[in-house]
């Protein structure tokens, strides 16, 4: 018995076309914020080090290495550059159309961009290889570069929740400030047990006022946010080799491996070991 099918007519007009690829060490000649905006899609990653960035009118944040960012056309983003600073980076500029573009837009957060956590360097390594391949100018570079480019497109589209982390920002500035502050505190104390009391004290609010305000502005409770971020971190750690459940539980502030396993199964719908098996397959 054979397996196959036809490409849908709507998908035949879909496409992705690479315009530019870069990888290497960038040295800055001026100090200050650089504003960037293109008419194409941009996929950007930092291989080593970190850089201060802002997206649109959002707050400054320190972008770490191996965090791939997807920017849609015409979205303005800002990078802080400093004389004498060297940045190991890679980026792609490309066009999308049809169903492929619609699928990419589904990845974007309400604020218009997508963060992709790439702990295994699946996307970053291929971006680096693509940039080097294009710089060599070999007669066969066209075939290999297109194959690598479409492989990257596929990895972005098929990224699982453990790889893709879209920063969900609320439409109003007040809500965005609160959401960002809460998430930043949780990530900074991810190895500790985090209660509503800890968050309320950090924000200088009463527990009841904080819980009510946060739920009203974000649509979920602070406890749900803590669990979501801890489970995202757990899924990333579960993909790393030679990390037992006891070590992961300690790194994420759980009292025991059983406690972590119980919460993980309740939130994600499957056990940590089942998640590892599914990701391996």
Buried (B, 14 or more C-beta within 10 A) or exposed (E): EEEEEEEEEEEEEBEBEBEEBBBBEEEBEEEEEEEEEBEBBBBBBBBEEEBBBBBEEBEEBEBEBBBBBBBBEEBBBBBBBEEEEEBBBBBBBBBBEBBBBEBBEEBBBEBBBBBBBBBBBBBBBBBBBBBBBBEEEEEEBEEBBBEBBEBBBEBBBEBEEBBBBBBBBBEEEEBBBBBBBBBEBBEEBBEEEBEBEBBBEBBEBEBEEBBEBBBEBBEBBBBBBBBBBBBBBBBBBBBEEEEEBEEBBBBBBBEEBEEBBEBBBEBBEEBBEEBBEEEEE
